[in-house]
Each structure stands twice: as structure tokens, then as C-alpha cells.
């Protein structure tokens, strides 16, 4: 696999839906909106020395 092939894969954004037990491809905007609160919570916990 060449480097160019690897770079093309970064455009795929997937969200795991627990209720359906499957990964769903979404746009970058939807991906960012979905993970914004999750990542903010994780960073806040890590800044306070708690492992999440």
C-alpha cells in the first residue's frame, strides 16, 4: 500500500451507534458535532488528573 492510499482513508469519518451495533459513515461536520462534547469531557478529566 502506498502513502497516497493511506492518505485517502483519512477522509472517512465513522460513528459507532451502540443501539444498532454498527459503524455509520458521516460527514466531517456531523463527526465533529457528535464528538465535540465527548472530547471536551475527556480533556477536562485528563486536565484534572483523572483517567477516562
N, C-alpha and C positions, 0 to 999 in steps of 0.2 A: 504494500500500500504506500503510495507516495504521499508527500507532505500536503500536496494540493487536495487529495482525497480526504485527509484528516480535517482540513480547514473547512470543507463543505459541510461536515457534520455539525459544526457549532451553530448553524442556523436553525437546527431542530430544537424546539422547546417542548418539553413534555411535563405534564402534571399527572400525578398518580391520584386517582379517585378511589378512596377506600371502599365506598359503597358498591362500586362496580368491579373492584379488584382489577383495574386495568389502567394503563397509561394512555393519555389522550394528548395528541399534538395540538398546541395552541400557538397563537401569535406572541411575539416578544412583549407587546403591551399587556396582554392577558397574563402572561407568565410573571411579569414584573408586579402587576397588581395583586396577583394571588400570593406571591412570596414576600411582599413588602412588610406586612405585619409579622410574619413568621421570622424573617431575618432580623427585624428590629428587636423583637423579643429575645432572640438568640444572642445578638450583640450586647444587649443590655445586661443579660445574665452573665455573659462572659466578662464584661467590664467589672462586675461585682464579684468576680471570682467563683461563680457557680458554674458547674459543668452542665450543659444541656445537650 
